[in-house]
Amino acid sequence: MGMIPGCALMIIEELQQKYAAGERNFTDLNLFEANLTGINLSGANLSGVNLSVANLSGANLTDSNLSKAKLNITKLNGAHLSGTNLNGADLNVANLVLVNLKKAQLIAAKLIRAELIRAELSGANLSLADLSGASLVEATLRKTNLSGANLKGANLRFASLTGSHLIEANLQGADLSGADLSGADLSGAELRQTNLSGANLNGADLSGANLRWADLNGANLRWASLSDAKLSGADLSRADLSQANLLNASLVHANLSSACLIEVDWIGADLTGATLTGAKIFGASRLGIKTEAVSCEWVDLSANGDKSQVYSLNSGKIKSFFHETLPQVKIIVDSPLDSSSHYALAATYYQVSKYLPQLNKPPSIEVNSCRTIISFPMNSDEKLFATAYIAIIPFNDSAKTQESIISI
């Protein structure tokens, strides 16, 4: 039921007079459908106020208290709400286009189908908020807390969510195409059928996330953590997963065609029925992964993913290829080394690694009562002999061994 216009004007005039006189406490007022365009109520206590269907376009409400306020279908476009307390407030279908909500508190707030296009929400707390069906196109949510929030079916196309917290958030069916989620924490998040095509997830934490049937076509997942993630049926074609962590991830029937998997860590991953044709897999382990019924016509084994080393596969070759033991250089010393010898080895290999990048990872050292085994795992056999030639340098008989390597 609407408010009588005359009464509304009286309440608004009285409100402005009291505010001008220094009063700040205006709790539980009924300002339904009120026209408050451009009003200044910064720092005011408006807790529990009914502002549904009101017009607050361009209003200054910075640092005000609007906790548990009713703002359904309210016009707040261009309003200043930075630092505002909106905990438990109702903002369903509200117009928040270009609104400034920087560092605002919106814990458990309701923003169902709210319009937040190009809104500024950096540093805001939206934990447990309901943003289902909301439009956040090109919104800025840097370091925003959205843990446990409901963003089911929300539109976040080209939104900036760098460093944001989305732990266990519900993003099922949301549109995050082209969004920037670099460094974001999405651990345990619900991302079923979510559109993440072309999204930037560089260094993001997606461990334990549910990404079944998600669209990650062309996404940047470099250095991302996807351990224990569920990616069954996901489209990862042309995605960049170099140096990503896919330990124990489920990639059953996932599409990894033309994906960059250079130096990916995927021990324990399940790739049953996955498509890998054209994938760049230099430095990726071929052991410890499930590859039953994998579809793969060829893979790119070149270090730079430039197709300079293409390896053709057929159904008969796939199993043996993905269970092939990768080469390694082993130096076996027929006695256990003392601590000073270990220090000398470490110092030497550190200096050598500055000039030989393939030695930048420390070797594994196995010591028992009668021998020491120093192992250098290799991504490919391309620089096997060069590595062996350099690895033997710290030892007295290195020259003789190097001669043997040259002759081989």
CORMO-V715461 format. One record per pair of residues at least 6 apart in sequence whose ideal C-beta (glycine too) atoms are under 8 Angstrom apart, sorted by the first residue. I is the first residue (numbers start at 1). J is the second residue. Records with the same first field share a line. If there is no record, write none. Layout:
I=J / J
This chain:
1=32
2=32 / 33
3=30 / 31 / 32 / 33 / 34
8=31 / 33 / 34 / 35
11=29 / 30 / 31 / 34
12=31 / 34 / 35 / 36 / 39
15=26 / 29 / 41
16=39
18=26
19=26 / 40 / 41 / 44
24=43 / 44 / 45
25=44 / 45
26=41 / 44 / 45 / 46 / 49
27=45 / 46 / 47 / 48 / 49
28=47 / 48 / 49
29=46 / 49 / 50
30=49 / 50
31=49 / 50 / 51 / 54
32=50 / 51 / 52 / 53 / 54
33=52 / 53 / 54
34=51 / 54 / 55
35=54 / 55
36=51 / 54 / 55 / 56 / 59
37=55 / 56 / 57 / 58 / 59
38=57 / 58 / 59 / 60
39=56 / 59 / 60
40=59 / 60
41=59 / 60 / 61 / 64
42=60 / 61 / 62 / 63 / 64 / 80
43=62 / 63 / 64
44=61 / 64 / 65
45=64 / 65
46=61 / 64 / 65 / 66 / 69
47=65 / 66 / 67 / 68 / 69
48=67 / 68 / 69
49=66 / 69 / 70
50=69 / 70
51=66 / 69 / 70 / 71 / 74
52=70 / 71 / 72 / 73 / 74 / 90
53=72 / 73 / 74
54=71 / 74 / 75
55=74 / 75
56=74 / 75 / 76 / 79
57=75 / 76 / 77 / 78 / 79 / 95
58=77 / 78 / 79
59=76 / 79 / 80
60=79 / 80
61=79 / 80 / 81 / 84
62=80 / 81 / 82 / 83 / 84
63=82 / 83 / 84
64=81 / 84 / 85
65=84 / 85
66=84 / 85 / 86 / 89
67=85 / 86 / 87 / 88 / 89
68=87 / 88 / 89
69=86 / 89 / 90
70=89 / 90
71=89 / 90 / 91 / 94
72=90 / 91 / 92 / 93 / 94
73=92 / 93 / 94 / 95
74=91 / 94 / 95
75=94 / 95
76=91 / 94 / 95 / 96 / 99
77=95 / 96 / 97 / 98 / 99 / 115
78=97 / 98 / 99
79=96 / 99 / 100
80=99 / 100
81=99 / 100 / 101 / 104
82=100 / 101 / 102 / 103 / 104 / 120
83=102 / 103 / 104
84=101 / 104 / 105
85=104 / 105
86=101 / 104 / 105 / 106 / 109
87=105 / 106 / 107 / 108 / 109
88=107 / 108 / 109
89=106 / 109 / 110
90=109 / 110
91=109 / 110 / 111 / 114
92=110 / 111 / 112 / 113 / 114
93=112 / 113 / 114 / 115
94=111 / 114 / 115
95=114 / 115
96=111 / 114 / 115 / 116 / 119
97=115 / 116 / 117 / 118 / 119
98=117 / 118 / 119
99=116 / 119 / 120
100=119 / 120
101=119 / 120 / 121 / 124
102=120 / 121 / 122 / 123 / 124
103=122 / 123 / 124
104=121 / 124 / 125
105=124 / 125
106=124 / 125 / 126 / 129
107=125 / 126 / 127 / 128 / 129
108=127 / 128 / 129 / 130
109=126 / 129 / 130
110=129 / 130
111=129 / 130 / 131 / 134
112=130 / 131 / 132 / 133 / 134
113=132 / 133 / 134 / 135
114=131 / 134 / 135
115=134 / 135
116=131 / 134 / 135 / 136 / 139
117=135 / 136 / 137 / 138 / 139
118=137 / 138 / 139 / 140
119=136 / 139 / 140
120=139 / 140
121=139 / 140 / 141 / 144
122=140 / 141 / 142 / 143 / 144
123=142 / 143 / 144
124=141 / 144 / 145
125=144 / 145
126=144 / 145 / 146 / 149
127=145 / 146 / 147 / 148 / 149 / 165
128=147 / 148 / 149
129=146 / 149 / 150
130=149 / 150
131=149 / 150 / 151 / 154
132=150 / 151 / 152 / 153 / 154
133=152 / 153 / 154
134=151 / 154 / 155
135=154 / 155
136=154 / 155 / 156 / 159
137=155 / 156 / 157 / 158 / 159
138=157 / 158 / 159
139=156 / 159 / 160
140=159 / 160
141=159 / 160 / 161 / 164
142=160 / 161 / 162 / 163 / 164
143=162 / 163 / 164 / 165
144=161 / 164 / 165
145=164 / 165
146=164 / 165 / 166 / 169
147=165 / 166 / 167 / 168 / 169
148=167 / 168 / 169
149=166 / 169 / 170
150=169 / 170
151=169 / 170 / 171 / 174
152=170 / 171 / 172 / 173 / 174
153=172 / 173 / 174
154=171 / 174 / 175
155=174 / 175
156=174 / 175 / 176 / 179
157=175 / 176 / 177 / 178 / 179
158=177 / 178 / 179
159=176 / 179 / 180
160=179 / 180
161=179 / 180 / 181 / 184
162=180 / 181 / 182 / 183 / 184
163=182 / 183 / 184
164=181 / 184 / 185
165=184 / 185
166=184 / 185 / 186 / 189
167=185 / 186 / 187 / 188 / 189
168=187 / 188 / 189 / 190
169=186 / 189 / 190
170=189 / 190
171=186 / 189 / 190 / 191 / 194
172=190 / 191 / 192 / 193 / 194
173=192 / 193 / 194
174=191 / 194 / 195
175=194 / 195
176=194 / 195 / 196 / 199
177=195 / 196 / 197 / 198 / 199 / 215
178=197 / 198 / 199
179=196 / 199 / 200
180=199 / 200
181=196 / 199 / 200 / 201 / 204
182=200 / 201 / 202 / 203 / 204 / 220
183=202 / 203 / 204
184=201 / 204 / 205
185=204 / 205
186=204 / 205 / 206 / 209
187=205 / 206 / 207 / 208 / 209 / 225
188=207 / 208 / 209
189=206 / 209 / 210
190=209 / 210
191=206 / 209 / 210 / 211 / 214
192=210 / 211 / 212 / 213 / 214
193=212 / 213 / 214 / 215
194=211 / 214 / 215
195=214 / 215
196=214 / 215 / 216 / 219
197=215 / 216 / 217 / 218 / 219 / 235
198=217 / 218 / 219
199=216 / 219 / 220
200=219 / 220
201=219 / 220 / 221 / 224
202=220 / 221 / 222 / 223 / 224
203=222 / 223 / 224
204=221 / 224 / 225
205=224 / 225
206=224 / 225 / 226 / 229
207=225 / 226 / 227 / 228 / 229 / 245
208=227 / 228 / 229
209=226 / 229 / 230
210=229 / 230
211=226 / 229 / 230 / 231 / 234
212=230 / 231 / 232 / 233 / 234
213=232 / 233 / 234
214=231 / 234 / 235
215=234 / 235
216=234 / 235 / 236 / 239
217=235 / 236 / 237 / 238 / 239
218=237 / 238 / 239
219=236 / 239 / 240
220=239 / 240
221=236 / 239 / 240 / 241 / 244
222=240 / 241 / 242 / 243 / 244
223=242 / 243 / 244
224=241 / 244 / 245
225=244 / 245
226=241 / 244 / 245 / 246 / 249
227=245 / 246 / 247 / 248 / 249
228=247 / 248 / 249
229=246 / 249 / 250
230=249 / 250
231=249 / 250 / 251 / 254
232=250 / 251 / 252 / 253 / 254
233=252 / 253 / 254
234=251 / 254 / 255
235=254 / 255
236=251 / 254 / 255 / 256 / 259
237=255 / 256 / 257 / 258 / 259
238=257 / 258 / 259
239=256 / 259 / 260
240=259 / 260
241=259 / 260 / 261 / 264
242=260 / 261 / 262 / 263 / 264 / 280
243=262 / 263 / 264 / 265
244=261 / 264 / 265
245=265
246=264 / 265 / 266 / 269
247=265 / 266 / 267 / 268 / 269
248=267 / 268 / 269
249=266 / 269 / 270
250=269 / 270
251=269 / 270 / 271 / 274
252=270 / 271 / 272 / 273 / 274
253=272 / 273 / 274
254=271 / 274 / 275
255=274 / 275
256=271 / 274 / 275 / 276 / 279
257=275 / 276 / 277 / 278 / 279
258=277 / 278 / 279 / 280
259=276 / 279 / 280
260=279 / 280 / 305
261=279 / 280 / 281 / 284
262=280 / 281 / 282 / 283 / 284 / 303 / 305
263=282 / 283 / 284 / 379
264=281 / 283 / 284
265=285
266=284 / 285 / 289
267=285 / 287 / 288 / 289
268=288 / 289
269=289 / 290
270=289 / 290
271=289 / 290 / 291 / 294
272=290 / 291 / 292 / 293 / 294
273=292 / 293 / 294 / 295
274=291 / 294 / 295
275=294 / 295 / 296
276=294 / 295 / 296 / 299
277=295 / 296 / 297 / 298 / 299
278=297 / 298 / 299 / 300
279=296 / 299 / 300
280=299 / 300 / 302 / 305
281=299 / 300 / 301
282=300 / 301 / 302 / 303 / 305 / 379 / 380
283=303 / 379 / 380
285=326
286=321 / 322 / 323 / 324 / 326
287=323 / 324 / 325 / 326
289=322
291=318 / 319 / 322 / 323
294=318 / 322
296=313 / 318
297=312 / 313 / 314
298=310 / 311 / 312 / 313
299=310 / 311 / 313
300=306 / 307 / 309 / 310 / 311
301=309 / 310 / 311 / 380
302=308 / 309 / 310
303=379 / 380 / 382
311=321
313=321
326=377 / 378 / 379 / 380
327=378 / 380 / 381 / 384
328=375 / 376 / 377 / 378
329=375 / 376 / 378 / 384 / 387 / 388 / 391
330=373 / 374 / 375 / 376
331=373 / 374 / 391 / 392 / 395
332=371 / 372 / 373 / 374
333=371 / 372 / 373 / 374 / 395
334=370 / 371
335=370 / 371 / 372
336=367 / 368 / 369 / 370 / 371 / 372
337=345 / 367 / 372
342=365
344=394
345=374 / 394
346=362
348=393 / 394
349=359 / 362 / 363 / 391 / 394
352=359 / 390 / 393
353=359 / 360
356=386 / 387 / 390
358=378 / 379 / 383 / 386 / 387
359=376 / 387 / 390 / 391
361=377
363=374 / 375 / 376 / 391
364=374 / 375 / 377
365=372 / 373 / 374 / 375
366=372 / 373 / 375
367=373
374=391
376=387 / 391
378=384 / 387
385=405 / 408
388=405
389=402 / 405 / 406
392=398 / 401 / 402 / 405
395=401
